[in-house]
Structures are given as structure tokens and as C-alpha cells.
Amino acid sequence: MMLLGERDQALSDLRASIETGHDIRHWWYIIDRDPVWAPVRNDPRFKAITEMCRNAASVQRAKLDALRRAGQVPARHGLTNS
């Protein structure tokens, strides 16, 4: 929809996709790097989607850290937390 110039529909579809968890795996690319979304990065609706993604990732990171502390998931050595 972004490529067709339908920004409102594109943002609505993106939000729905993120909310259902469908596109959450690649959120970082969509939010920070995908040039298709560059024209709306300053749009408050896109910023709200960005915040949803960052919050969801933070929750998942916290869960993973808890599992690692409990010894249920092995630690990954040599990687930084970014």
C-alpha cells in the first residue's frame, strides 16, 4: 500500500499485522531500515507502531533472560545485547 501511495491503509495494515504477531519477527527492519516506510517514520501512527514493537521485543528479551538465569536456555557467548 505504501508503494501505491496509500499511506493510511499501509499504516493500518502494518499495525494490524504487528498486533497479530504476523510480522513481529522482522520489526527491526521495517522500523529502522526498510526504505518503503521512510516517508512515514515521523508520522505519529508509525511512531506508535515503533513503540509497540520495541515494547514487545523488550518483554521477549526479559523472558529470555529469565529462562537463561534459570538454566533453561543456554547463554550465548560473544554476542552483545543491543
Helices and strands as residue ranges (DSSP letters): H 7-19, G 24-26, H 27-32, G 35-40, H 44-69
